[in-house]
Amino acid sequence: MNGVPWLTCSALALVCSVSGKWSTEAQHQLVVLNIGLLTDLCVVGVIKLTVQRRRPIYNIDDQVLEAPLFDEFSFPSGHSARAAMLATICRAFLPKYRVAVGGIAVLVAVSRVAMGRHYCSDVMGGVALGWLEGMSVLTLPVSFTSWVAELFR
């Protein structure tokens, strides 16, 4: 659930959707996804730097491809926030897969505590934050997302 691969892949999909003349609905969904991912990365980063809660003492510092400045801190769980945000967006755009996507989000959240990377409160805060981010970006009107998609032409 690292944010950089998500953002890279979703941005590439957005560029393909615009150049490939995909439907307005598909472009809207990809713009919402990209704005959600950018919002998540920024908000989680600002909160981590503001709160500066140390990770659990039993945390094993073995992560590959981490962002040292942000990954030093524990609250909120960025993985949990991103998973909850993605589940919220997917629930709206792909309701057929809501149970599977919700289940994956729960597994991500539980894994963060099980792996010793976070306290339960970090994960709960991340899930709440991700849900708020998802609900917020879902309110973006098609007129705005169409304008953003035009920037990628």
Steps between C-alpha positions, in 0.01 A plus 500: 500500500800730459372824351757553225414192287128571541544860390728408210270230363182704543659805334608284205147359477362854498733601216396188305133573563529851361713408198296186433166681501359301791155590629444811708398272787830309489696824487296638792577190706872518423519870587320430829745216570804717424376791710420256780850353490666843493278618784582189702876535454493868598261473795665190649844661459396825668335317791802270548736799509269690735427219748842327475389190689780246519439152365453213747821387671452152353499641144763340278641761266516276192285686250627537145433817298381709790482876526738556795360834613141375522553130574682583821164585657204283580180707512295469289557177312545607139438148370171480692395847388574420137325163517189655658499786250530257207228277645268800539558610141469145363178448693351795312640424154514118507223390739522142375844471662426687825525191724833389352650850507371559853650168607837596356486832688430314826789260434736791432395670825537183708836421339646836606444414866593132457830598336580731791512812282212678675292526814127425469422871536727579202301260286161622626605858432622401154176320414288796617720742305486285187123476516475880533738549208303256286166658583644846430640423155178322402326839519710640214266596215549360150547856371812536718641155423444558126700823527781314679496224237538766230829606661640157407420531127 
